[in-house]
Amino acid sequence: MTTNSISSGREQFSKVGSCCPSAVRAFLRLKSRKGRLSPAQKQFSEAALAAGALYEVARTTDEEIAVLSTWKAVRISGKGRAA
């Protein structure tokens, strides 16, 4: 899994990128509970999805783990923790 800083015009933002076992590019945007995607982030998400990438936004740790688990980027141990 990689964390990149992407510059889009004047705005710079971070994303978490991962290559899932299926070799599909995946992007997970981490936001606060009330955080909104900027116009540049919305544009990036649309472009990523159009290119066949996976793209999700997570606002809590549980959401983040659920997305990564669905993508098979992490395994959940019997104790409910990412392994």
mmCIF file of the N, C-alpha and C atoms, coordinates in Angstrom:
data_MODEL
# 
_entry.id   MODEL 
# 
loop_
_atom_site.group_PDB 
_atom_site.id 
_atom_site.type_symbol 
_atom_site.label_atom_id 
_atom_site.label_alt_id 
_atom_site.label_comp_id 
_atom_site.label_asym_id 
_atom_site.label_entity_id 
_atom_site.label_seq_id 
_atom_site.pdbx_PDB_ins_code 
_atom_site.Cartn_x 
_atom_site.Cartn_y 
_atom_site.Cartn_z 
_atom_site.occupancy 
_atom_site.B_iso_or_equiv 
_atom_site.pdbx_formal_charge 
_atom_site.auth_seq_id 
_atom_site.auth_comp_id 
_atom_site.auth_asym_id 
_atom_site.auth_atom_id 
_atom_site.pdbx_PDB_model_num 
ATOM 1   N N  . MET A 1 1  ? 0.842   -1.158  0.000   1.00 0.00 ? 1  MET A N  1 
ATOM 2   C CA . MET A 1 1  ? 0.000   0.000   0.000   1.00 0.00 ? 1  MET A CA 1 
ATOM 3   C C  . MET A 1 1  ? 0.895   1.231   0.000   1.00 0.00 ? 1  MET A C  1 
ATOM 4   N N  . THR A 1 2  ? 0.504   2.254   -0.738  1.00 0.00 ? 2  THR A N  1 
ATOM 5   C CA . THR A 1 2  ? 1.298   3.468   -0.818  1.00 0.00 ? 2  THR A CA 1 
ATOM 6   C C  . THR A 1 2  ? 0.443   4.656   -0.464  1.00 0.00 ? 2  THR A C  1 
ATOM 7   N N  . THR A 1 3  ? 1.081   5.675   0.077   1.00 0.00 ? 3  THR A N  1 
ATOM 8   C CA . THR A 1 3  ? 0.409   6.943   0.315   1.00 0.00 ? 3  THR A CA 1 
ATOM 9   C C  . THR A 1 3  ? 1.097   7.969   -0.557  1.00 0.00 ? 3  THR A C  1 
ATOM 10  N N  . ASN A 1 4  ? 0.344   8.633   -1.391  1.00 0.00 ? 4  ASN A N  1 
ATOM 11  C CA . ASN A 1 4  ? 0.906   9.598   -2.318  1.00 0.00 ? 4  ASN A CA 1 
ATOM 12  C C  . ASN A 1 4  ? 0.316   10.962  -2.063  1.00 0.00 ? 4  ASN A C  1 
ATOM 13  N N  . SER A 1 5  ? 1.075   11.968  -2.418  1.00 0.00 ? 5  SER A N  1 
ATOM 14  C CA . SER A 1 5  ? 0.576   13.321  -2.416  1.00 0.00 ? 5  SER A CA 1 
ATOM 15  C C  . SER A 1 5  ? 0.441   13.719  -3.876  1.00 0.00 ? 5  SER A C  1 
ATOM 16  N N  . ILE A 1 6  ? -0.729  14.100  -4.282  1.00 0.00 ? 6  ILE A N  1 
ATOM 17  C CA . ILE A 1 6  ? -1.016  14.420  -5.678  1.00 0.00 ? 6  ILE A CA 1 
ATOM 18  C C  . ILE A 1 6  ? -1.260  15.920  -5.789  1.00 0.00 ? 6  ILE A C  1 
ATOM 19  N N  . SER A 1 7  ? -0.664  16.521  -6.776  1.00 0.00 ? 7  SER A N  1 
ATOM 20  C CA . SER A 1 7  ? -0.902  17.933  -7.015  1.00 0.00 ? 7  SER A CA 1 
ATOM 21  C C  . SER A 1 7  ? -1.849  18.071  -8.192  1.00 0.00 ? 7  SER A C  1 
ATOM 22  N N  . SER A 1 8  ? -2.906  18.788  -7.996  1.00 0.00 ? 8  SER A N  1 
ATOM 23  C CA . SER A 1 8  ? -3.886  19.010  -9.046  1.00 0.00 ? 8  SER A CA 1 
ATOM 24  C C  . SER A 1 8  ? -4.091  20.516  -9.172  1.00 0.00 ? 8  SER A C  1 
ATOM 25  N N  . GLY A 1 9  ? -3.339  21.124  -10.075 1.00 0.00 ? 9  GLY A N  1 
ATOM 26  C CA . GLY A 1 9  ? -3.416  22.576  -10.196 1.00 0.00 ? 9  GLY A CA 1 
ATOM 27  C C  . GLY A 1 9  ? -2.862  23.226  -8.948  1.00 0.00 ? 9  GLY A C  1 
ATOM 28  N N  . ARG A 1 10 ? -3.641  24.057  -8.306  1.00 0.00 ? 10 ARG A N  1 
ATOM 29  C CA . ARG A 1 10 ? -3.206  24.755  -7.096  1.00 0.00 ? 10 ARG A CA 1 
ATOM 30  C C  . ARG A 1 10 ? -3.369  23.898  -5.856  1.00 0.00 ? 10 ARG A C  1 
ATOM 31  N N  . GLU A 1 11 ? -4.219  22.905  -5.928  1.00 0.00 ? 11 GLU A N  1 
ATOM 32  C CA . GLU A 1 11 ? -4.559  22.125  -4.742  1.00 0.00 ? 11 GLU A CA 1 
ATOM 33  C C  . GLU A 1 11 ? -3.697  20.871  -4.638  1.00 0.00 ? 11 GLU A C  1 
ATOM 34  N N  . GLN A 1 12 ? -3.307  20.547  -3.431  1.00 0.00 ? 12 GLN A N  1 
ATOM 35  C CA . GLN A 1 12 ? -2.575  19.314  -3.195  1.00 0.00 ? 12 GLN A CA 1 
ATOM 36  C C  . GLN A 1 12 ? -3.361  18.495  -2.181  1.00 0.00 ? 12 GLN A C  1 
ATOM 37  N N  . PHE A 1 13 ? -3.469  17.190  -2.419  1.00 0.00 ? 13 PHE A N  1 
ATOM 38  C CA . PHE A 1 13 ? -4.218  16.345  -1.498  1.00 0.00 ? 13 PHE A CA 1 
ATOM 39  C C  . PHE A 1 13 ? -3.575  14.980  -1.423  1.00 0.00 ? 13 PHE A C  1 
ATOM 40  N N  . SER A 1 14 ? -3.899  14.242  -0.388  1.00 0.00 ? 14 SER A N  1 
ATOM 41  C CA . SER A 1 14 ? -3.324  12.917  -0.195  1.00 0.00 ? 14 SER A CA 1 
ATOM 42  C C  . SER A 1 14 ? -4.366  11.850  -0.426  1.00 0.00 ? 14 SER A C  1 
ATOM 43  N N  . LYS A 1 15 ? -3.890  10.701  -0.810  1.00 0.00 ? 15 LYS A N  1 
ATOM 44  C CA . LYS A 1 15 ? -4.752  9.554   -0.986  1.00 0.00 ? 15 LYS A CA 1 
ATOM 45  C C  . LYS A 1 15 ? -3.968  8.317   -0.604  1.00 0.00 ? 15 LYS A C  1 
ATOM 46  N N  . VAL A 1 16 ? -4.682  7.280   -0.327  1.00 0.00 ? 16 VAL A N  1 
ATOM 47  C CA . VAL A 1 16 ? -4.048  5.991   -0.085  1.00 0.00 ? 16 VAL A CA 1 
ATOM 48  C C  . VAL A 1 16 ? -4.325  5.153   -1.317  1.00 0.00 ? 16 VAL A C  1 
ATOM 49  N N  . GLY A 1 17 ? -3.280  4.664   -1.934  1.00 0.00 ? 17 GLY A N  1 
ATOM 50  C CA . GLY A 1 17 ? -3.429  3.827   -3.117  1.00 0.00 ? 17 GLY A CA 1 
ATOM 51  C C  . GLY A 1 17 ? -2.965  2.424   -2.797  1.00 0.00 ? 17 GLY A C  1 
ATOM 52  N N  . SER A 1 18 ? -3.597  1.463   -3.387  1.00 0.00 ? 18 SER A N  1 
ATOM 53  C CA . SER A 1 18 ? -3.243  0.078   -3.125  1.00 0.00 ? 18 SER A CA 1 
ATOM 54  C C  . SER A 1 18 ? -3.417  -0.729  -4.393  1.00 0.00 ? 18 SER A C  1 
ATOM 55  N N  . CYS A 1 19 ? -2.594  -1.728  -4.534  1.00 0.00 ? 19 CYS A N  1 
ATOM 56  C CA . CYS A 1 19 ? -2.783  -2.674  -5.621  1.00 0.00 ? 19 CYS A CA 1 
ATOM 57  C C  . CYS A 1 19 ? -3.343  -3.938  -4.989  1.00 0.00 ? 19 CYS A C  1 
ATOM 58  N N  . CYS A 1 20 ? -4.588  -4.227  -5.281  1.00 0.00 ? 20 CYS A N  1 
ATOM 59  C CA . CYS A 1 20 ? -5.262  -5.389  -4.717  1.00 0.00 ? 20 CYS A CA 1 
ATOM 60  C C  . CYS A 1 20 ? -4.737  -6.662  -5.374  1.00 0.00 ? 20 CYS A C  1 
ATOM 61  N N  . PRO A 1 21 ? -5.007  -7.814  -4.783  1.00 0.00 ? 21 PRO A N  1 
ATOM 62  C CA . PRO A 1 21 ? -4.535  -9.069  -5.361  1.00 0.00 ? 21 PRO A CA 1 
ATOM 63  C C  . PRO A 1 21 ? -4.931  -9.254  -6.827  1.00 0.00 ? 21 PRO A C  1 
ATOM 64  N N  . SER A 1 22 ? -6.030  -8.684  -7.236  1.00 0.00 ? 22 SER A N  1 
ATOM 65  C CA . SER A 1 22 ? -6.470  -8.818  -8.622  1.00 0.00 ? 22 SER A CA 1 
ATOM 66  C C  . SER A 1 22 ? -5.735  -7.864  -9.558  1.00 0.00 ? 22 SER A C  1 
ATOM 67  N N  . ALA A 1 23 ? -4.776  -7.113  -9.038  1.00 0.00 ? 23 ALA A N  1 
ATOM 68  C CA . ALA A 1 23 ? -3.971  -6.146  -9.790  1.00 0.00 ? 23 ALA A CA 1 
ATOM 69  C C  . ALA A 1 23 ? -4.796  -4.957  -10.278 1.00 0.00 ? 23 ALA A C  1 
ATOM 70  N N  . VAL A 1 24 ? -5.916  -4.702  -9.636  1.00 0.00 ? 24 VAL A N  1 
ATOM 71  C CA . VAL A 1 24 ? -6.723  -3.526  -9.938  1.00 0.00 ? 24 VAL A CA 1 
ATOM 72  C C  . VAL A 1 24 ? -6.211  -2.392  -9.061  1.00 0.00 ? 24 VAL A C  1 
ATOM 73  N N  . ARG A 1 25 ? -6.077  -1.213  -9.618  1.00 0.00 ? 25 ARG A N  1 
ATOM 74  C CA . ARG A 1 25 ? -5.640  -0.059  -8.849  1.00 0.00 ? 25 ARG A CA 1 
ATOM 75  C C  . ARG A 1 25 ? -6.784  0.386   -7.962  1.00 0.00 ? 25 ARG A C  1 
ATOM 76  N N  . ALA A 1 26 ? -6.492  0.698   -6.703  1.00 0.00 ? 26 ALA A N  1 
ATOM 77  C CA . ALA A 1 26 ? -7.532  1.083   -5.749  1.00 0.00 ? 26 ALA A CA 1 
ATOM 78  C C  . ALA A 1 26 ? -7.111  2.333   -4.998  1.00 0.00 ? 26 ALA A C  1 
ATOM 79  N N  . PHE A 1 27 ? -8.066  3.212   -4.762  1.00 0.00 ? 27 PHE A N  1 
ATOM 80  C CA . PHE A 1 27 ? -7.814  4.464   -4.053  1.00 0.00 ? 27 PHE A CA 1 
ATOM 81  C C  . PHE A 1 27 ? -8.820  4.611   -2.925  1.00 0.00 ? 27 PHE A C  1 
ATOM 82  N N  . LEU A 1 28 ? -8.327  4.873   -1.748  1.00 0.00 ? 28 LEU A N  1 
ATOM 83  C CA . LEU A 1 28 ? -9.166  5.064   -0.574  1.00 0.00 ? 28 LEU A CA 1 
ATOM 84  C C  . LEU A 1 28 ? -8.903  6.458   -0.024  1.00 0.00 ? 28 LEU A C  1 
ATOM 85  N N  . ARG A 1 29 ? -9.904  7.294   -0.081  1.00 0.00 ? 29 ARG A N  1 
ATOM 86  C CA . ARG A 1 29 ? -9.783  8.666   0.411   1.00 0.00 ? 29 ARG A CA 1 
ATOM 87  C C  . ARG A 1 29 ? -10.213 8.664   1.869   1.00 0.00 ? 29 ARG A C  1 
ATOM 88  N N  . LEU A 1 30 ? -9.394  9.214   2.736   1.00 0.00 ? 30 LEU A N  1 
ATOM 89  C CA . LEU A 1 30 ? -9.701  9.288   4.166   1.00 0.00 ? 30 LEU A CA 1 
ATOM 90  C C  . LEU A 1 30 ? -10.177 10.702  4.488   1.00 0.00 ? 30 LEU A C  1 
ATOM 91  N N  . LYS A 1 31 ? -11.353 10.794  5.066   1.00 0.00 ? 31 LYS A N  1 
ATOM 92  C CA . LYS A 1 31 ? -11.962 12.083  5.401   1.00 0.00 ? 31 LYS A CA 1 
ATOM 93  C C  . LYS A 1 31 ? -12.464 12.056  6.835   1.00 0.00 ? 31 LYS A C  1 
ATOM 94  N N  . SER A 1 32 ? -12.633 13.238  7.396   1.00 0.00 ? 32 SER A N  1 
ATOM 95  C CA . SER A 1 32 ? -13.262 13.328  8.711   1.00 0.00 ? 32 SER A CA 1 
ATOM 96  C C  . SER A 1 32 ? -14.746 13.008  8.532   1.00 0.00 ? 32 SER A C  1 
ATOM 97  N N  . ARG A 1 33 ? -15.447 12.846  9.641   1.00 0.00 ? 33 ARG A N  1 
ATOM 98  C CA . ARG A 1 33 ? -16.874 12.495  9.552   1.00 0.00 ? 33 ARG A CA 1 
ATOM 99  C C  . ARG A 1 33 ? -17.671 13.506  8.722   1.00 0.00 ? 33 ARG A C  1 
ATOM 100 N N  . LYS A 1 34 ? -17.316 14.769  8.799   1.00 0.00 ? 34 LYS A N  1 
ATOM 101 C CA . LYS A 1 34 ? -18.056 15.800  8.064   1.00 0.00 ? 34 LYS A CA 1 
ATOM 102 C C  . LYS A 1 34 ? -17.312 16.273  6.819   1.00 0.00 ? 34 LYS A C  1 
ATOM 103 N N  . GLY A 1 35 ? -16.155 15.681  6.557   1.00 0.00 ? 35 GLY A N  1 
ATOM 104 C CA . GLY A 1 35 ? -15.341 16.121  5.425   1.00 0.00 ? 35 GLY A CA 1 
ATOM 105 C C  . GLY A 1 35 ? -16.012 15.871  4.089   1.00 0.00 ? 35 GLY A C  1 
ATOM 106 N N  . ARG A 1 36 ? -15.843 16.807  3.185   1.00 0.00 ? 36 ARG A N  1 
ATOM 107 C CA . ARG A 1 36 ? -16.406 16.691  1.838   1.00 0.00 ? 36 ARG A CA 1 
ATOM 108 C C  . ARG A 1 36 ? -15.271 16.599  0.829   1.00 0.00 ? 36 ARG A C  1 
ATOM 109 N N  . LEU A 1 37 ? -15.567 15.982  -0.282  1.00 0.00 ? 37 LEU A N  1 
ATOM 110 C CA . LEU A 1 37 ? -14.599 15.961  -1.366  1.00 0.00 ? 37 LEU A CA 1 
ATOM 111 C C  . LEU A 1 37 ? -14.566 17.324  -2.034  1.00 0.00 ? 37 LEU A C  1 
ATOM 112 N N  . SER A 1 38 ? -13.356 17.793  -2.318  1.00 0.00 ? 38 SER A N  1 
ATOM 113 C CA . SER A 1 38 ? -13.215 19.038  -3.069  1.00 0.00 ? 38 SER A CA 1 
ATOM 114 C C  . SER A 1 38 ? -13.580 18.761  -4.525  1.00 0.00 ? 38 SER A C  1 
ATOM 115 N N  . PRO A 1 39 ? -13.806 19.797  -5.315  1.00 0.00 ? 39 PRO A N  1 
ATOM 116 C CA . PRO A 1 39 ? -14.082 19.570  -6.731  1.00 0.00 ? 39 PRO A CA 1 
ATOM 117 C C  . PRO A 1 39 ? -12.965 18.762  -7.418  1.00 0.00 ? 39 PRO A C  1 
ATOM 118 N N  . ALA A 1 40 ? -11.716 19.037  -7.087  1.00 0.00 ? 40 ALA A N  1 
ATOM 119 C CA . ALA A 1 40 ? -10.601 18.293  -7.686  1.00 0.00 ? 40 ALA A CA 1 
ATOM 120 C C  . ALA A 1 40 ? -10.627 16.829  -7.254  1.00 0.00 ? 40 ALA A C  1 
ATOM 121 N N  . GLN A 1 41 ? -11.001 16.576  -6.010  1.00 0.00 ? 41 GLN A N  1 
ATOM 122 C CA . GLN A 1 41 ? -11.085 15.196  -5.525  1.00 0.00 ? 41 GLN A CA 1 
ATOM 123 C C  . GLN A 1 41 ? -12.246 14.461  -6.195  1.00 0.00 ? 41 GLN A C  1 
ATOM 124 N N  . LYS A 1 42 ? -13.357 15.134  -6.405  1.00 0.00 ? 42 LYS A N  1 
ATOM 125 C CA . LYS A 1 42 ? -14.487 14.526  -7.114  1.00 0.00 ? 42 LYS A CA 1 
ATOM 126 C C  . LYS A 1 42 ? -14.074 14.192  -8.545  1.00 0.00 ? 42 LYS A C  1 
ATOM 127 N N  . GLN A 1 43 ? -13.362 15.107  -9.184  1.00 0.00 ? 43 GLN A N  1 
ATOM 128 C CA . GLN A 1 43 ? -12.900 14.884  -10.553 1.00 0.00 ? 43 GLN A CA 1 
ATOM 129 C C  . GLN A 1 43 ? -11.959 13.682  -10.605 1.00 0.00 ? 43 GLN A C  1 
ATOM 130 N N  . PHE A 1 44 ? -11.050 13.591  -9.623  1.00 0.00 ? 44 PHE A N  1 
ATOM 131 C CA . PHE A 1 44 ? -10.126 12.454  -9.570  1.00 0.00 ? 44 PHE A CA 1 
ATOM 132 C C  . PHE A 1 44 ? -10.905 11.150  -9.388  1.00 0.00 ? 44 PHE A C  1 
ATOM 133 N N  . SER A 1 45 ? -11.884 11.137  -8.486  1.00 0.00 ? 45 SER A N  1 
ATOM 134 C CA . SER A 1 45 ? -12.647 9.913   -8.238  1.00 0.00 ? 45 SER A CA 1 
ATOM 135 C C  . SER A 1 45 ? -13.378 9.463   -9.498  1.00 0.00 ? 45 SER A C  1 
ATOM 136 N N  . GLU A 1 46 ? -13.962 10.406  -10.220 1.00 0.00 ? 46 GLU A N  1 
ATOM 137 C CA . GLU A 1 46 ? -14.667 10.070  -11.456 1.00 0.00 ? 46 GLU A CA 1 
ATOM 138 C C  . GLU A 1 46 ? -13.700 9.511   -12.497 1.00 0.00 ? 46 GLU A C  1 
ATOM 139 N N  . ALA A 1 47 ? -12.514 10.119  -12.614 1.00 0.00 ? 47 ALA A N  1 
ATOM 140 C CA . ALA A 1 47 ? -11.520 9.644   -13.577 1.00 0.00 ? 47 ALA A CA 1 
ATOM 141 C C  . ALA A 1 47 ? -11.010 8.257   -13.190 1.00 0.00 ? 47 ALA A C  1 
ATOM 142 N N  . ALA A 1 48 ? -10.772 8.041   -11.904 1.00 0.00 ? 48 ALA A N  1 
ATOM 143 C CA . ALA A 1 48 ? -10.283 6.745   -11.430 1.00 0.00 ? 48 ALA A CA 1 
ATOM 144 C C  . ALA A 1 48 ? -11.314 5.653   -11.710 1.00 0.00 ? 48 ALA A C  1 
ATOM 145 N N  . LEU A 1 49 ? -12.572 5.929   -11.391 1.00 0.00 ? 49 LEU A N  1 
ATOM 146 C CA . LEU A 1 49 ? -13.638 4.948   -11.636 1.00 0.00 ? 49 LEU A CA 1 
ATOM 147 C C  . LEU A 1 49 ? -13.807 4.676   -13.132 1.00 0.00 ? 49 LEU A C  1 
ATOM 148 N N  . ALA A 1 50 ? -13.722 5.727   -13.937 1.00 0.00 ? 50 ALA A N  1 
ATOM 149 C CA . ALA A 1 50 ? -13.865 5.567   -15.387 1.00 0.00 ? 50 ALA A CA 1 
ATOM 150 C C  . ALA A 1 50 ? -12.722 4.720   -15.961 1.00 0.00 ? 50 ALA A C  1 
ATOM 151 N N  . ALA A 1 51 ? -11.555 4.777   -15.309 1.00 0.00 ? 51 ALA A N  1 
ATOM 152 C CA . ALA A 1 51 ? -10.391 4.010   -15.756 1.00 0.00 ? 51 ALA A CA 1 
ATOM 153 C C  . ALA A 1 51 ? -10.418 2.577   -15.229 1.00 0.00 ? 51 ALA A C  1 
ATOM 154 N N  . GLY A 1 52 ? -11.462 2.236   -14.458 1.00 0.00 ? 52 GLY A N  1 
ATOM 155 C CA . GLY A 1 52 ? -11.589 0.876   -13.954 1.00 0.00 ? 52 GLY A CA 1 
ATOM 156 C C  . GLY A 1 52 ? -10.991 0.648   -12.579 1.00 0.00 ? 52 GLY A C  1 
ATOM 157 N N  . ALA A 1 53 ? -10.567 1.712   -11.915 1.00 0.00 ? 53 ALA A N  1 
ATOM 158 C CA . ALA A 1 53 ? -10.001 1.591   -10.574 1.00 0.00 ? 53 ALA A CA 1 
ATOM 159 C C  . ALA A 1 53 ? -11.125 1.494   -9.541  1.00 0.00 ? 53 ALA A C  1 
ATOM 160 N N  . LEU A 1 54 ? -10.778 0.981   -8.378  1.00 0.00 ? 54 LEU A N  1 
ATOM 161 C CA . LEU A 1 54 ? -11.689 1.007   -7.235  1.00 0.00 ? 54 LEU A CA 1 
ATOM 162 C C  . LEU A 1 54 ? -11.469 2.332   -6.522  1.00 0.00 ? 54 LEU A C  1 
ATOM 163 N N  . TYR A 1 55 ? -12.529 2.945   -6.013  1.00 0.00 ? 55 TYR A N  1 
ATOM 164 C CA . TYR A 1 55 ? -12.408 4.221   -5.316  1.00 0.00 ? 55 TYR A CA 1 
ATOM 165 C C  . TYR A 1 55 ? -13.470 4.271   -4.243  1.00 0.00 ? 55 TYR A C  1 
ATOM 166 N N  . GLU A 1 56 ? -13.051 4.555   -3.028  1.00 0.00 ? 56 GLU A N  1 
ATOM 167 C CA . GLU A 1 56 ? -13.989 4.674   -1.904  1.00 0.00 ? 56 GLU A CA 1 
ATOM 168 C C  . GLU A 1 56 ? -13.541 5.816   -0.997  1.00 0.00 ? 56 GLU A C  1 
ATOM 169 N N  . VAL A 1 57 ? -14.476 6.329   -0.230  1.00 0.00 ? 57 VAL A N  1 
ATOM 170 C CA . VAL A 1 57 ? -14.200 7.328   0.796   1.00 0.00 ? 57 VAL A CA 1 
ATOM 171 C C  . VAL A 1 57 ? -14.555 6.701   2.139   1.00 0.00 ? 57 VAL A C  1 
ATOM 172 N N  . ALA A 1 58 ? -13.642 6.800   3.104   1.00 0.00 ? 58 ALA A N  1 
ATOM 173 C CA . ALA A 1 58 ? -13.901 6.288   4.452   1.00 0.00 ? 58 ALA A CA 1 
ATOM 174 C C  . ALA A 1 58 ? -13.823 7.449   5.441   1.00 0.00 ? 58 ALA A C  1 
ATOM 175 N N  . ARG A 1 59 ? -14.764 7.471   6.365   1.00 0.00 ? 59 ARG A N  1 
ATOM 176 C CA . ARG A 1 59 ? -14.806 8.542   7.357   1.00 0.00 ? 59 ARG A CA 1 
ATOM 177 C C  . ARG A 1 59 ? -14.514 8.058   8.775   1.00 0.00 ? 59 ARG A C  1 
ATOM 178 N N  . THR A 1 60 ? -14.458 6.743   8.955   1.00 0.00 ? 60 THR A N  1 
ATOM 179 C CA . THR A 1 60 ? -14.125 6.182   10.261  1.00 0.00 ? 60 THR A CA 1 
ATOM 180 C C  . THR A 1 60 ? -13.131 5.042   10.052  1.00 0.00 ? 60 THR A C  1 
ATOM 181 N N  . THR A 1 61 ? -12.482 4.639   11.119  1.00 0.00 ? 61 THR A N  1 
ATOM 182 C CA . THR A 1 61 ? -11.553 3.516   11.047  1.00 0.00 ? 61 THR A CA 1 
ATOM 183 C C  . THR A 1 61 ? -12.288 2.244   10.644  1.00 0.00 ? 61 THR A C  1 
ATOM 184 N N  . ASP A 1 62 ? -13.490 2.051   11.178  1.00 0.00 ? 62 ASP A N  1 
ATOM 185 C CA . ASP A 1 62 ? -14.273 0.865   10.818  1.00 0.00 ? 62 ASP A CA 1 
ATOM 186 C C  . ASP A 1 62 ? -14.590 0.842   9.322   1.00 0.00 ? 62 ASP A C  1 
ATOM 187 N N  . GLU A 1 63 ? -14.952 1.996   8.762   1.00 0.00 ? 63 GLU A N  1 
ATOM 188 C CA . GLU A 1 63 ? -15.213 2.068   7.321   1.00 0.00 ? 63 GLU A CA 1 
ATOM 189 C C  . GLU A 1 63 ? -13.943 1.760   6.529   1.00 0.00 ? 63 GLU A C  1 
ATOM 190 N N  . GLU A 1 64 ? -12.822 2.306   6.983   1.00 0.00 ? 64 GLU A N  1 
ATOM 191 C CA . GLU A 1 64 ? -11.550 2.073   6.309   1.00 0.00 ? 64 GLU A CA 1 
ATOM 192 C C  . GLU A 1 64 ? -11.213 0.581   6.286   1.00 0.00 ? 64 GLU A C  1 
ATOM 193 N N  . ILE A 1 65 ? -11.329 -0.069  7.432   1.00 0.00 ? 65 ILE A N  1 
ATOM 194 C CA . ILE A 1 65 ? -11.029 -1.501  7.523   1.00 0.00 ? 65 ILE A CA 1 
ATOM 195 C C  . ILE A 1 65 ? -12.005 -2.313  6.678   1.00 0.00 ? 65 ILE A C  1 
ATOM 196 N N  . ALA A 1 66 ? -13.280 -1.927  6.685   1.00 0.00 ? 66 ALA A N  1 
ATOM 197 C CA . ALA A 1 66 ? -14.276 -2.647  5.883   1.00 0.00 ? 66 ALA A CA 1 
ATOM 198 C C  . ALA A 1 66 ? -13.956 -2.560  4.393   1.00 0.00 ? 66 ALA A C  1 
ATOM 199 N N  . VAL A 1 67 ? -13.587 -1.376  3.921   1.00 0.00 ? 67 VAL A N  1 
ATOM 200 C CA . VAL A 1 67 ? -13.243 -1.208  2.507   1.00 0.00 ? 67 VAL A CA 1 
ATOM 201 C C  . VAL A 1 67 ? -12.019 -2.032  2.164   1.00 0.00 ? 67 VAL A C  1 
ATOM 202 N N  . LEU A 1 68 ? -10.965 -1.910  2.979   1.00 0.00 ? 68 LEU A N  1 
ATOM 203 C CA . LEU A 1 68 ? -9.730  -2.650  2.708   1.00 0.00 ? 68 LEU A CA 1 
ATOM 204 C C  . LEU A 1 68 ? -9.964  -4.154  2.766   1.00 0.00 ? 68 LEU A C  1 
ATOM 205 N N  . SER A 1 69 ? -10.840 -4.586  3.661   1.00 0.00 ? 69 SER A N  1 
ATOM 206 C CA . SER A 1 69 ? -11.175 -6.008  3.751   1.00 0.00 ? 69 SER A CA 1 
ATOM 207 C C  . SER A 1 69 ? -11.929 -6.464  2.509   1.00 0.00 ? 69 SER A C  1 
ATOM 208 N N  . THR A 1 70 ? -12.882 -5.667  2.065   1.00 0.00 ? 70 THR A N  1 
ATOM 209 C CA . THR A 1 70 ? -13.636 -5.981  0.851   1.00 0.00 ? 70 THR A CA 1 
ATOM 210 C C  . THR A 1 70 ? -12.700 -6.091  -0.347  1.00 0.00 ? 70 THR A C  1 
ATOM 211 N N  . TRP A 1 71 ? -11.709 -5.223  -0.393  1.00 0.00 ? 71 TRP A N  1 
ATOM 212 C CA . TRP A 1 71 ? -10.724 -5.244  -1.484  1.00 0.00 ? 71 TRP A CA 1 
ATOM 213 C C  . TRP A 1 71 ? -9.683  -6.347  -1.290  1.00 0.00 ? 71 TRP A C  1 
ATOM 214 N N  . LYS A 1 72 ? -9.773  -7.072  -0.179  1.00 0.00 ? 72 LYS A N  1 
ATOM 215 C CA . LYS A 1 72 ? -8.807  -8.114  0.173   1.00 0.00 ? 72 LYS A CA 1 
ATOM 216 C C  . LYS A 1 72 ? -7.390  -7.554  0.315   1.00 0.00 ? 72 LYS A C  1 
ATOM 217 N N  . ALA A 1 73 ? -7.317  -6.293  0.751   1.00 0.00 ? 73 ALA A N  1 
ATOM 218 C CA . ALA A 1 73 ? -6.030  -5.638  0.999   1.00 0.00 ? 73 ALA A CA 1 
ATOM 219 C C  . ALA A 1 73 ? -5.566  -5.890  2.441   1.00 0.00 ? 73 ALA A C  1 
ATOM 220 N N  . VAL A 1 74 ? -6.495  -6.276  3.323   1.00 0.00 ? 74 VAL A N  1 
ATOM 221 C CA . VAL A 1 74 ? -6.175  -6.668  4.701   1.00 0.00 ? 74 VAL A CA 1 
ATOM 222 C C  . VAL A 1 74 ? -7.037  -7.871  5.060   1.00 0.00 ? 74 VAL A C  1 
ATOM 223 N N  . ARG A 1 75 ? -6.587  -8.615  6.030   1.00 0.00 ? 75 ARG A N  1 
ATOM 224 C CA . ARG A 1 75 ? -7.398  -9.714  6.570   1.00 0.00 ? 75 ARG A CA 1 
ATOM 225 C C  . ARG A 1 75 ? -7.803  -9.327  7.979   1.00 0.00 ? 75 ARG A C  1 
ATOM 226 N N  . ILE A 1 76 ? -8.997  -9.710  8.374   1.00 0.00 ? 76 ILE A N  1 
ATOM 227 C CA . ILE A 1 76 ? -9.490  -9.440  9.718   1.00 0.00 ? 76 ILE A CA 1 
ATOM 228 C C  . ILE A 1 76 ? -9.262  -10.692 10.561  1.00 0.00 ? 76 ILE A C  1 
ATOM 229 N N  . SER A 1 77 ? -8.579  -10.499 11.695  1.00 0.00 ? 77 SER A N  1 
ATOM 230 C CA . SER A 1 77 ? -8.323  -11.632 12.584  1.00 0.00 ? 77 SER A CA 1 
ATOM 231 C C  . SER A 1 77 ? -9.600  -11.980 13.341  1.00 0.00 ? 77 SER A C  1 
ATOM 232 N N  . GLY A 1 78 ? -9.584  -13.070 14.076  1.00 0.00 ? 78 GLY A N  1 
ATOM 233 C CA . GLY A 1 78 ? -10.740 -13.498 14.860  1.00 0.00 ? 78 GLY A CA 1 
ATOM 234 C C  . GLY A 1 78 ? -11.145 -12.487 15.920  1.00 0.00 ? 78 GLY A C  1 
ATOM 235 N N  . LYS A 1 79 ? -10.238 -11.569 16.283  1.00 0.00 ? 79 LYS A N  1 
ATOM 236 C CA . LYS A 1 79 ? -10.523 -10.560 17.296  1.00 0.00 ? 79 LYS A CA 1 
ATOM 237 C C  . LYS A 1 79 ? -11.106 -9.278  16.677  1.00 0.00 ? 79 LYS A C  1 
ATOM 238 N N  . GLY A 1 80 ? -11.401 -9.313  15.359  1.00 0.00 ? 80 GLY A N  1 
ATOM 239 C CA . GLY A 1 80 ? -11.985 -8.144  14.715  1.00 0.00 ? 80 GLY A CA 1 
ATOM 240 C C  . GLY A 1 80 ? -10.965 -7.091  14.359  1.00 0.00 ? 80 GLY A C  1 
ATOM 241 N N  . ARG A 1 81 ? -9.694  -7.450  14.376  1.00 0.00 ? 81 ARG A N  1 
ATOM 242 C CA . ARG A 1 81 ? -8.643  -6.495  14.051  1.00 0.00 ? 81 ARG A CA 1 
ATOM 243 C C  . ARG A 1 81 ? -8.010  -6.865  12.722  1.00 0.00 ? 81 ARG A C  1 
ATOM 244 N N  . ALA A 1 82 ? -7.514  -5.832  12.040  1.00 0.00 ? 82 ALA A N  1 
ATOM 245 C CA . ALA A 1 82 ? -6.796  -6.113  10.787  1.00 0.00 ? 82 ALA A CA 1 
ATOM 246 C C  . ALA A 1 82 ? -5.528  -6.863  11.097  1.00 0.00 ? 82 ALA A C  1 
ATOM 247 N N  . ALA A 1 83 ? -5.282  -7.927  10.337  1.00 0.00 ? 83 ALA A N  1 
ATOM 248 C CA . ALA A 1 83 ? -4.083  -8.744  10.540  1.00 0.00 ? 83 ALA A CA 1 
ATOM 249 C C  . ALA A 1 83 ? -3.012  -8.367  9.550   1.00 0.00 ? 83 ALA A C  1 
# 
